[in-house]
Amino acid sequence: MAFPRAGRRRFQTRIVNEEAKAFARNLFITYPILLVIFAL
């Protein structure tokens, strides 16, 4: 019974890791745009 719970937790951490990668990618894309907007 403990094994599926651990597997589910590992799956959740993997999803969080993918979301962190996507968030970092979006931040890396939008940060220069925000810099340009604030520079103007």
C-alpha positions, -999 to 999 in steps of 0.1 A, spaced: 0 0 0 29 23 6 44 17 -28 17 34 -49 17 64 -26 55 68 -30 51 63 -68 23 89 -69 45 113 -49 74 108 -73 50 114 -102 39 146 -86 74 158 -81 81 151 -117 51 171 -127 63 200 -105 97 197 -121 82 200 -156 61 230 -145 92 246 -131 110 241 -164 81 256 -183 79 285 -158 116 292 -162 113 290 -200 84 315 -200 102 338 -176 133 336 -198 111 346 -228 90 373 -211 118 389 -190 135 408 -219 100 419 -231 93 433 -197 127 450 -197 119 466 -230 85 478 -218 100 493 -186 129 508 -206 104 527 -228 
